[in-house]
Amino acid sequence: MLKRFIIISLLFYFMQTEGTAQSKGVFCRYSMNGKYYYGSVKKDIIHTLDSAPWEGGKETGQTVPMKKVKLLHPSEPTVILGLSQSYKDAWKEKTAPKTVRWFLKPPTSAASPGDDVILPASLDEVKVETELVIVIGKSVKDAGEEEAEAAIFGYTVGNDLVGSVDSYHRVQGESMDQPEKLLAPGLKIGDEFAPFGPFIYTHIDWRDRERTLRITNPETGKNVQYRHNTSNLQYSPAKIVSDLSKVLTLSPGDVIFTGTSKSFPARPGDDVVVTVEGLGECTNRIKKSK
C-alpha cells in the first residue's frame, strides 16, 4: 500500500513539474543573421528555444556556439524598476521603512552587455552601479511574499546608470547650487541607462554573492574597484516583488534592479564592468554624444 502511494505521489509530482522543468538552468537572448532568439545555455553551446523560457519555451534542436552570436539583454522588459536605499548601509543608526522605495525607467533604458552607452547631450558624466537584477517570470499583482517568490523567474547582473546632477548643471550652464527635487530621478531614464545580462540563472540562492564594480580607462590610467555583498540587502527579493506588485502589475520579462550601497562616476572613454558572483559580468563603454 505504501509502495503504491509513493509511486502515485511521484507520478503526480512529475506531471505537475513537467511544464516547468524547462525553467531550470541558464538562459539567454541572442541575435544571429538579423534575427532574435531565446536560448538555453549549456557550457559554451546555446540551445535555441521556440519562445521565451518563462513562456515554457522548448528546445528546437538548433544549437549554436556562443562565440558565433551577439548576446543581448536576456529579456525584453516593458517595465524596468530600480530601488533606492535598499542596502542596510543606508540605514545605519536609522530606522528603515517597512516597504521598498523605487523609481521607474523606460524600456528604452535597456541595453545589452558590450553595447556602448552614449551619453545624452545634456551630460558629460554618469554614476554607475553594480546590482543584482530580478527577472519576473509570471504576471503578478497585489501579491504576498510567497506568491511573489513564485513569480521570480531568475536573476542576472546589471548596471543602473544615473546622470550626475552636477554634470547636468555644468553642461547646461545652470547654477551649481540650486535646489533640486525631480532632476536626480529624471536623470535615471536615459537611453541605454540600464544594461543587464547576458544570462539569467534560475533556482539559485541570491544571498552572500559578491558584487563587484570596476571602471578602467587605458588612456587616463583610471582604475576604480569596488566590492560589496548581496547579504546586506535590507529587503529580500520576495519582499521587493511583493511591495512593487502592490503598486503596479509586473509582467514576464520585467526586471527589477535591486539597488546598491555606492555609486561611482564614469566619463566618456571609461569601461565599466559589473559582476555578481556566479551570475557573470556585464561590460559597457561610456561614450560622448556625437
N, C-alpha and C positions, 0 to 999 in steps of 0.2 A: 504494500500500500504506500509506504514511504517512498520507495523507488519510483512508483508510478507518479506520485505527487511531484517529485524532483524533476522528472522528465517533462511533465506538463508545464511546470514553472519555467524550465529552461526554454522550452518551445515558445512560451508566451513572451519571455524576455527577448528572444531573438526576433520575434515578429514585431515587437514594439521598437526595437533598436535598428531594424534593418534599414529603415528610411533615413536614419541619421548617422549610420556608420561612415558615410562619405565625409561627414563633417570633421572627422578626427584626422589631424595631421597638419601639414604646412601647405598654404595656398598662396597663389599669386595671380596677378593680371599682367598680360604682356601683349605687345604688338609684334606682328610679323607680316611682311608683304602688304602693309597698309591695312591689315585687319586686326581686330582686338579679340582677345580670348581670356578666359579664366583657366587656371591650371592647378593641378595637384603636384607638389614638388617632392621628388624622391631623389635624394642626393643632388646630383647636378643635372637631372633629367626632369623636364616638365611633362606631365601627362595632361593633355588638353581635356577640359570639361565642356559639356554641351550647354551649360548655363552656370550662373554663379553658385558657389558651393552652398551658400545658405538657402538656395532655392532647390537643393537636392541634386545639383549638377553631377552628372555621371561621366566617367571617362569614356572618350570617343574611340580610343585605340590609337589615336595620333600622339606621338611623342616628339619632343624636340630638345636638343641640348640647350641648357640655359644660356650659354655663351653666344647662341645664334639669335637671340631675341632681345628686344628692349623691354626691360622690366618697368612696369608702371606702378602708380599708387594702386594698392590692391583692392580698392572698392571705389564705387562712383557715388559718393555721398550727396544727398540732397540737403543734408544738414551737417554742418561742422561746428561743434561746440568746444569751447575751451573753459578751463577753470582758473579762478583766481584764488590765491592764498589757500591752496589745497594741501599744503605740507605743514607738518607740525612746527617747523622752524618759524613760520609766520605768526604763531600764536604763543610764543614763549612769554610767560607771565601775563597772558591774556586768555580770556575765555573764547574759544572758537564758537561760531554759530552752529546751531543744530543741523542746518542744511547747507548745501554747497552754494557757492557764488560763481556765476557763469557769464560768458559772453558768446556771441554768435559770429561766425564767419560765413561768407557766401560760398557756394560750390566752386566759384572761380578762384578761391584761395587754394584749392587742392593742387598739389604738384607732386611729381614723381622723383624718386632718387635719381641723381645725375642731371636733373634739369637745372638750368641757370635761373636764379631768382633775379629778375630785372627790377631794380628799384624804380618806383614811380618818380616822375619829375619833381614831386614835392619833397623828396627825401634824399639825403646823402648818407644815411646811416640807419641801420635797424638793430634791434636787440633780438638775440636768438636764444633758444631754449631747447633742451633735450627732454622728451616726455614719453611716458608710457601712453599708448593710444588704445582705447576700447573700440572694437568694431561690433556694431549691432547686427544680429542675425535674424531677429523676429520683430515684427511690429509690436510696440509696447506703449501703453498709455495708462496713467494712474496706477502704477504697479507697486506692489510691496517688494521687499528686497528679494524674496525667494523667486518671484516671477521675473524680476529684473535680472537676477543672476542667470536665469534660463534664457534670457533674451540676448546675452552676450555671446557672440559667435567666437571671438578670439581677440588677440592682442597683437599690436605691432609697435613700431617706434616712429616718432615724429618730431618735427622741429616747428615750434609755434613762434612765428616771427611777428614782431610788432614794430612799427615805425617809432623812432625816437622823437619825443615831443620837442626836445631842444633842436634836433635836426630840422624838423618842420618849421619851427620859428626862424631858424637861421636861414634856410633856403628861401622862405617867403619874405624875409626882411622884416619880420614882426618882432615886437618887444620880447626879450627872453624871459622876463619875469611876470608876464601876465597870467592871471589865474585861469586854470583850465579844469573843466569837469567832463566834457564829452570828447575832447581831442584824443586822449590816450586810447580809449576803446575804439574810437573811429579809425585809428591808425593800425588796427589789427586786421583790417579787412582787405588788404592789398592783394593783387593777383599773385599767385604762387606763394602766398604767405603761410601756407600750411602743407609743406612737403611731408609725406609719410610713406612707410613701406620699406622694402618691397614685399615682405612676406607677412602673412597672418598666421599666427600659431594658435592652435586651439587646444583646449583641455590642458592648460598649464597653470601653475601657481604664480600669480603676479607678484607675490611678496619676495622680499630680500633679493632684488635684482639691481645690480649696479647700473646707474645711469651715467653715461659719460658724454661730455661735450668737448670737442676740440676745434679750435679756429687757427688756421695757419695761412700764411701768405709768404711765398718764397721770395717775393720782391722786397718786402719790408722786413722780413725776418720774424714776423708775428707768430707766436706760438702760445696760445692760451689753452689750458686744460682744466677741466672741472669734473669732479665725481660726486655722486650722491646716490642714495639708495631708496628704492620704492617702499621699503618697510616703514618709511617715515610719512607715508600718506596719511592725512588726517581722516579721510573717508575711504571706505572700501569701494571697489568698482560697483558692487551690487547697490550700495548706498547711493553712489553717484548716479547710476542709471535710474534708480527709483525716484530720487529727488527731481531729476530732469524730466522724467516721464510725467510728472505731476504739473509740468509747465507746458509741454508740447509733446506731440506724438513723435516717437523715434521709429524709424523705418529701417529695414535691412540695408546694410551698406553704409549707414550713417556712422560717423566717427566722433569720439569724444577725446580730446587731448586733456589728460588728467592733471596738468599743471607742473610747476617746478618750484624749486626753492631759490633759484637765482638765474638771472639772465645776463648776457654779455653783449657788448656792442660789436657789430660787424659792418665792414665798409666794402665798397667795390674792390674786387680782387681777392677777397678772403674766401677760403674754402672752409665750409662748416660741416663737420662730421658729428652726427648724433647717434648714440648707441644705447640700447638697453640690453643688458646681459642676456644672452640666449635668444634674442629676437632680431639679431642682425643690425645693420647700420644704414643710415640714410645720409648721403653726401650731396651737397649743393654748393655751387659757387655764387657769390653775390656779385652782380654786375650793375653798372650805372645805366640809366635810361639812355637811349640813342638820341 
